[in-house]
Amino acid sequence: MSQKSLSLFLPCAAGVEDFLRAEVGQTLGRSHSSLSQSQRGGVALMGDQSDVMLLNLHSRLCQRVLIRMAHAPYRSELDIYEVAKAVEWDAWFNASRTFKIEITAQHSPLKSLNFAALRVKDAICDRFRDLVGERPSVDTRYADMRVYVHLTAEQVTLYLDTSGEPLFKRGWREEVGEAPLKETLAAAMLAAIGWEQASSQGVPLYDPCCGSGTIAIEAAQIACHIAPGLNRFFAFEKFDGFAPEPWEALRQEALARIRTSSAAIYASDVAHRMVDFAQRNAERAGPQDMVSKAIHFRGGDALQRMPPVELAAGQAGLLILNPPYGERIETGGFSKAMTEDGQDFFALLATHWKQNFAGWTGWILSPDLKLPTRMRLKESRRVPMWNGPIECRLFKFDMVKGAAREVKAAQA
């Protein structure tokens, strides 16, 4: 892997850019001012091979760590071909490696993105053939190298992926339910609620709709200081010139930071099958069952479960959920989230929380921008986040015991 300064881009879900920028600064030990300004959909910065390894190992929020290989104007597919052929791909991998092309575009005048991607593939193969007399093969499923092409109206940008599998694949999740929440989005939710600091202060966290346990497991890994990339491999390990010794040193440093957490993390789900899934996922997510021991799993309906722990005087608690009702999303909108007897789930949940969770702060991720009205609660904060292509809000509700009008008066 090249030692020189690299232009890096870290794509992330829309709405997560500022959280990612703060995470990058913390991971690399840099001030925010030394990083490039957050861009829509990611963060750009200059770095080196050590930064590439650190970001892949420690970032919970970015989707990939990309190296920008070229950025140039274009007018036709021939221009794109020439830009791609001029890149020194042979300095990064050899002809025995397989590769694939991924392409995206915004306002590109080209008629066929597939043809543009084909021209990039041809350029890479032709460069290797001209230099070494052989060409790498394309593998659209299990490629060693991934090249990303992004087209705007006038500019083409080429990236080489250093991550391989997307970073939300931490290596521990095997059992999943319907519409599983990506680990990167769960981590973004936890960043928004300030969980890293709250966990060190003994604030309890409860997910009453835990599904396969993604939010709880991410929370436990954060509390235990477990790097999310410890259990997986990365594409940069196949780069020419990759030195395993520095990489192993970074992994050992990460392992040395792991510690048993005293954070109180609770998770439940109405489906006992999902609780079993979550428990097994947690057992794979940390050494010596550290993660599974940090989470108290149980079954039960979110509309009936009482607080998992009694708050001390002046203590706060955190409720966080990505409700399964809101996740049954179709093109035309989202589910009405009705219970089996025809009642509104969120209205019942709000009543349950007001009656039994005084002192707790509730956070709900939902695509329904009118969710506070349905719950008859006034949100104290709403954080824009995207769940894939779906625009959502992470709503914050400060729970005060009493009727809805009393809650509104207290919050006012």
C-alpha positions in Angstrom: 0.0 0.0 0.0 1.3 3.4 -0.9 2.9 5.5 1.8 2.2 8.8 0.2 -0.6 11.3 1.2 -4.0 10.0 0.0 -7.2 11.8 -0.8 -9.8 9.9 1.2 -13.6 10.0 1.0 -15.8 8.3 3.7 -19.4 7.9 2.4 -22.2 7.7 5.0 -25.9 8.0 5.3 -27.4 11.4 4.7 -27.8 13.2 8.0 -24.8 11.5 9.6 -22.1 13.7 8.1 -21.4 15.8 11.2 -21.4 12.8 13.5 -18.9 11.1 11.2 -16.7 14.1 11.0 -16.5 14.2 14.8 -15.7 10.4 14.9 -12.9 10.8 12.3 -11.4 13.6 14.4 -11.5 11.4 17.5 -10.2 8.3 15.7 -7.2 10.0 14.1 -6.5 12.4 16.9 -7.1 15.5 14.8 -9.1 18.7 15.4 -12.2 19.1 13.3 -10.6 22.1 11.6 -7.9 19.9 10.1 -10.6 17.8 8.3 -12.3 18.8 5.1 -15.8 20.2 5.5 -18.5 17.6 5.6 -20.1 17.0 2.2 -23.6 15.7 1.6 -23.2 11.9 2.0 -19.8 11.8 3.5 -16.5 13.3 4.7 -13.4 14.0 2.7 -9.9 14.3 4.2 -6.2 13.8 3.4 -4.6 10.8 5.1 -2.0 8.0 4.7 -2.0 4.2 4.9 -2.2 4.2 8.7 -5.3 6.4 8.6 -6.9 4.0 6.1 -6.3 1.1 8.5 -7.5 3.0 11.5 -10.7 4.2 9.9 -11.6 0.8 8.6 -10.9 -0.7 12.1 -12.6 2.0 14.2 -15.3 3.8 12.2 -18.9 2.9 13.2 -20.5 5.5 10.9 -19.0 5.4 7.5 -20.0 2.9 4.8 -16.5 2.5 3.2 -13.1 4.1 3.2 -12.4 5.2 -0.4 -9.2 6.5 -2.0 -9.8 9.1 -4.7 -7.7 8.0 -7.7 -8.8 10.6 -10.2 -11.0 13.7 -10.6 -11.4 15.3 -14.0 -13.8 16.8 -16.5 -15.5 14.7 -19.2 -17.8 15.0 -22.1 -18.0 11.5 -23.4 -17.3 7.9 -22.5 -13.9 8.2 -24.3 -12.9 10.9 -21.9 -13.8 8.6 -19.0 -11.7 5.9 -20.6 -8.7 8.1 -20.9 -9.0 9.3 -17.3 -9.3 5.7 -16.0 -6.4 4.4 -18.1 -4.1 7.1 -16.8 -4.5 5.9 -13.2 -1.7 3.8 -11.8 -3.9 0.8 -10.8 -0.8 -1.4 -11.1 0.7 0.4 -8.1 -2.1 -1.0 -5.9 -2.9 -4.4 -7.2 -1.7 -6.9 -9.8 -3.2 -8.8 -12.7 -4.0 -11.8 -10.6 -6.6 -9.9 -8.6 -10.2 -9.7 -9.7 -12.2 -6.4 -9.7 -15.6 -4.9 -10.3 -16.9 -1.5 -11.2 -19.7 0.3 -9.3 -21.1 3.5 -10.9 -23.4 6.3 -9.7 -24.4 9.6 -11.3 -26.0 12.9 -10.7 -27.2 14.9 -13.7 -24.8 13.0 -16.1 -25.5 13.7 -19.8 -24.5 10.2 -20.7 -27.2 7.9 -22.0 -25.9 4.7 -20.5 -24.2 4.3 -17.2 -23.5 0.7 -17.9 -21.5 1.6 -21.0 -19.5 4.2 -19.0 -18.7 1.5 -16.4 -17.7 -0.8 -19.2 -15.3 1.8 -20.5 -13.7 2.1 -17.1 -13.3 -1.7 -17.0 -11.7 -1.7 -20.5 -9.3 1.1 -19.4 -8.1 -0.9 -16.4 -7.7 -4.1 -18.4 -5.9 -2.3 -21.3 -3.5 -0.6 -18.9 -2.5 -3.9 -17.4 -2.2 -5.6 -20.8 0.0 -2.8 -22.0 2.3 -2.9 -19.0 2.5 -6.6 -18.1 0.9 -8.5 -21.0 -2.0 -9.8 -19.0 -5.2 -8.4 -17.6 -7.1 -8.9 -14.3 -10.5 -10.6 -14.5 -13.8 -9.2 -13.5 -15.8 -10.8 -10.7 -19.1 -9.1 -10.0 -19.8 -11.1 -6.8 -16.6 -11.7 -4.9 -14.1 -9.2 -6.4 -10.8 -8.6 -4.6 -10.9 -4.9 -5.7 -13.8 -2.5 -6.1 -13.6 0.6 -8.2 -16.3 3.3 -7.7 -17.1 5.7 -10.4 -19.2 8.9 -9.7 -20.4 11.2 -12.5 -21.7 14.7 -12.1 -22.8 16.8 -15.0 -19.2 17.6 -16.0 -16.8 15.8 -13.7 -15.9 12.1 -13.3 -14.3 10.8 -10.0 -12.7 7.4 -9.6 -12.3 5.8 -6.2 -10.5 2.6 -5.1 -12.3 0.9 -2.2 -10.1 -0.1 0.8 -12.9 -1.8 2.8 -14.2 -4.7 0.6 -17.5 -5.6 2.2 -19.4 -2.5 3.4 -18.4 -1.5 6.9 -21.8 -2.2 8.4 -20.9 -5.9 8.1 -19.1 -6.2 11.4 -18.7 -9.9 11.2 -21.0 -10.9 14.1 -24.5 -10.9 12.7 -25.8 -14.2 11.4 -29.4 -14.3 12.7 -31.6 -11.5 11.4 -35.3 -10.8 11.2 -37.3 -8.8 8.7 -35.9 -5.4 7.7 -32.8 -5.5 9.9 -31.3 -2.2 10.9 -27.8 -1.7 9.6 -25.2 -1.4 12.2 -24.0 1.9 10.8 -27.4 3.5 11.3 -27.7 2.0 14.8 -24.4 3.6 15.6 -25.6 6.9 14.2 -28.6 6.8 16.4 -26.4 6.2 19.4 -24.1 9.0 18.4 -27.1 11.4 18.2 -28.2 10.5 21.7 -24.7 10.9 23.2 -24.4 7.3 24.3 -20.6 7.2 24.5 -20.6 9.8 27.3 -23.9 8.5 28.9 -22.5 5.0 29.1 -19.5 6.2 31.1 -21.9 7.9 33.5 -24.0 4.9 34.3 -27.1 6.0 32.3 -29.2 2.9 31.5 -30.3 2.2 27.9 -33.3 0.2 27.0 -34.5 -0.9 23.5 -38.0 -2.4 23.8 -38.2 -3.5 20.2 -34.7 -4.9 19.8 -35.2 -7.3 16.9 -31.9 -9.1 16.2 -30.2 -6.8 18.8 -28.3 -4.4 16.5 -28.8 -1.2 18.7 -28.0 -3.0 22.0 -25.0 -4.8 20.6 -23.6 -1.5 19.1 -24.2 0.2 22.4 -22.4 -2.6 24.3 -19.4 -2.5 21.9 -19.1 1.2 22.4 -19.3 0.8 26.2 -16.7 -1.9 26.1 -14.4 0.0 23.7 -14.6 -2.8 21.1 -13.5 -1.7 17.6 -16.2 -2.6 15.1 -13.7 -3.9 12.5 -11.9 -6.4 14.8 -13.8 -9.5 13.5 -13.4 -9.0 9.7 -11.1 -8.7 6.8 -10.6 -5.7 4.5 -9.7 -5.1 0.9 -6.5 -3.2 1.7 -5.0 -6.5 3.0 -4.9 -7.6 -0.7 -3.1 -4.4 -1.9 0.4 -4.8 -3.3 2.9 -3.8 -0.8 0.5 -4.3 2.2 2.6 -4.7 5.3 0.9 -7.0 7.9 3.1 -5.9 10.8 1.7 -2.3 11.2 -1.8 -3.6 10.7 -1.4 -6.3 13.4 0.1 -3.7 15.7 -3.1 -1.5 15.3 -5.3 -4.5 15.9 -3.3 -5.4 19.1 -3.7 -1.8 20.3 -7.4 -2.0 19.7 -7.6 -5.3 21.6 -5.7 -3.7 24.5 -8.4 -1.0 24.8 -11.2 -3.5 25.4 -12.6 -3.5 28.9 -15.5 -4.9 30.8 -18.3 -2.3 30.9 -20.5 -1.5 33.9 -23.1 0.2 31.5 -26.7 -1.0 32.0 -28.0 -2.1 28.7 -31.4 -3.7 28.3 -33.2 -5.1 25.3 -36.5 -6.9 24.7 -38.7 -8.0 21.9 -42.3 -9.3 21.7 -40.9 -12.2 19.5 -38.9 -14.6 21.7 -37.4 -16.0 18.5 -35.8 -12.6 17.9 -34.5 -12.4 21.5 -32.7 -15.7 20.9 -31.3 -14.4 17.6 -30.1 -11.2 19.4 -28.5 -13.3 22.2 -26.5 -15.4 19.7 -25.4 -12.3 17.8 -24.2 -10.7 21.0 -22.2 -13.8 21.8 -20.2 -13.4 18.6 -19.8 -9.6 18.9 -17.0 -9.5 21.6 -14.3 -11.6 23.2 -15.1 -13.7 26.2 -18.9 -13.1 25.9 -18.1 -9.5 27.0 -20.9 -8.1 24.8 -23.5 -10.6 25.7 -22.8 -10.2 29.4 -23.2 -6.4 29.1 -26.8 -6.7 27.7 -29.8 -8.0 29.6 -32.1 -9.6 27.0 -35.7 -10.6 27.7 -39.0 -11.2 25.9 -42.1 -9.1 26.2 -44.4 -6.6 24.5 -43.1 -3.0 24.4 -46.6 -1.9 25.4 -46.5 -3.9 28.6 -42.8 -4.1 29.7 -42.1 -2.0 32.7 -38.8 -0.1 33.2 -35.9 -2.6 33.4 -34.3 -0.7 36.3 -35.5 1.8 38.8 -33.9 5.2 38.4 -32.2 6.9 41.3 -33.3 10.4 42.3 -32.1 12.8 39.6 -31.0 9.9 37.3 -32.0 9.8 33.7 -32.7 6.8 31.4 -32.6 6.4 27.7 -35.2 4.6 25.6 -34.3 4.0 22.0 -36.1 2.1 19.3 -36.5 1.5 15.6 -40.0 0.1 15.9 -40.9 -2.8 13.6 -44.3 -1.2 12.8 -42.5 1.8 11.2 -40.1 -0.5 9.4 -42.7 -2.2 7.3 -42.3 0.5 4.7 -43.5 0.3 1.1 -43.2 2.6 -1.9 -46.5 4.3 -1.2 -45.7 5.2 2.4 -45.4 3.4 5.8 -47.6 1.1 7.9 -50.3 2.6 10.0 -48.8 0.7 12.9 -52.0 -0.8 14.2 -52.1 -3.4 16.9 -54.0 -6.6 16.5 -57.1 -5.1 18.1 -57.0 -2.1 15.7 -55.4 0.5 18.0 -52.6 2.9 17.1 -49.4 1.4 18.4 -47.6 4.7 18.9 -50.5 6.3 20.8 -50.5 3.3 23.2 -46.8 3.4 23.5 -46.9 7.1 24.5 -49.5 6.4 27.1 -47.4 3.5 28.5 -44.3 5.6 28.6 -46.0 8.6 30.3 -47.5 6.3 33.0 -44.4 4.2 33.7 -41.2 5.8 32.4 -41.1 9.2 34.0 -37.6 10.5 34.0 -36.6 8.6 30.9 -35.9 10.1 27.5 -37.4 8.3 24.5 -35.8 8.3 21.1 -37.7 6.9 18.1 -36.6 6.5 14.5 -39.5 6.9 12.1 -40.3 8.0 8.5 -43.6 9.5 9.8 -42.9 13.2 10.2 -46.2 13.5 12.1 -45.3 10.9 14.7 -45.4 13.4 17.6 -49.0 14.3 16.7 -49.9 10.6 16.7 -48.3 10.2 20.1 -49.8 13.4 21.4 -46.3 14.4 22.6 -44.1 17.4 21.8 -40.7 16.4 20.6 -37.8 18.3 22.1 -35.5 17.4 19.2 -35.7 15.8 15.8 -32.5 14.6 14.0 -32.8 14.0 10.2 -31.5 10.6 9.2 -31.9 8.4 6.2 -32.6 4.7 6.5 -31.3 3.7 3.0 -33.5 5.6 0.5 -36.1 6.4 3.2 -36.0 9.8 4.9 -36.5 9.5 8.6 -36.4 11.5 11.8 -35.0 10.5 15.1 -37.5 12.1 17.5 -36.6 12.9 21.1 -39.4 12.8 23.8 -38.7 13.8 27.4 -41.1 11.7 29.4 -43.1 13.4 32.2 -45.8 11.4 34.0 -49.4 12.5 33.4 -51.9 13.2 30.7 -50.8 14.5 27.3 -51.9 18.1 28.1 -49.8 17.9 31.3 -46.8 16.7 29.4 -47.1 19.5 26.9 -47.5 22.1 29.7 -44.4 20.7 31.6 -42.3 20.7 28.4 -43.4 24.2 27.6 
